[in-house]
Amino acid sequence: IGGLFGAYIFSKYRIYNFLIICFILQILTIIMFIIQSLIGHNSLILLITLGMENLVSGMIQVGFIIYISSICNKDYIATQYSIMSSLTSLIRINISSISGIIADKMSWHSFHIIILLMCIPNIMFLILV
């Protein structure tokens, strides 16, 4: 559903604006995880948090595909896209394994605050580029 919603939103905005929207929604999702960790066991908050995360993840995947496709040379798009998506998958898999170790050493609240703080350089980069 997030992918379809992302494609619809993208049809209304330029790629840069769409990426900003996705980034803001991702930050709100991280804030929802912080709220969930503070509240504790609450099925409604968990449902809202996971629903947001799944929706935003689909939107971000659409944004990623569109962005990578936009920077590829039209003559070599299949090759360039496959190389770039493979490299980002490699990075994503390695970082996610490290994040599990970090999350194991601290509270979920602290972990999500660190993740939120790690978004600051990314939003600065997106705004400046």
Secondary structure, 3 states (H helix, E strand, C coil): CHHHHHHHHHHHCCHHHHHHHHHHHHHHHHHHHHHHHHHCCCHHHHHHHHHHHHHHHHHHHHHHHHHHHHHCCHHHHHHHHHHHHHHHHHHHHHHHHHHHHHHHHCCHHHHHHHHHHHHHHHHHHHHHC
